[in-house]
Amino acid sequence: MLLKPGRLSDREFEIMKSHTTLGAQTLDAALREHPEAKFLRMARNIAATHHERFDGTGYPDGLAGEEIPLIARIVACCDAFNAMTTDRPYRKALPVETAVAELCDQAGRQFDPVVVDALIGLVQKRTRPSE
């Protein structure tokens, strides 16, 4: 489905959304074998919550704001920026300026505004001409 050139059907989208819970379940199994592995706990939290939205309209659990682990809020914002600025089978990469504008538009809705500000600061620092 990730390589499909067009829009996903409703059924395909529901299947795609299950990656959050399937990923979390897989990492839960790894944690049962290695409960001391803190990185697995972090990875599990990212897998389970990276599609939650800051305004509470995301999935799978409808978490909002700081109910969403900070690491997942960071990954969600970075993942969206990467997705927008990378060629996909269904569209060409967007210019960085367009992606930044979209992140700003979604700050407080899809993304944590503090995380958006931090990412934009890093992008601007990296794209600023050398002085």
MORA-V328900 format. One record per run of one state. SS is the DSSP state (H for helix, E for strand, L for the rest). FROM is the first residue (numbers start at 1). TO is the last residue. If there is no record, write none. Layout:
((SS;FROM;TO) (SS;FROM;TO))
This chain:
((L;1;9) (H;10;17) (L;18;18) (H;19;33) (L;34;37) (H;38;49) (L;50;64) (H;65;67) (L;68;69) (H;70;84) (L;85;87) (E;88;88) (L;89;90) (E;91;91) (L;92;95) (H;96;106) (E;107;107) (L;108;110) (E;111;111) (L;112;112) (H;113;127) (L;128;131))
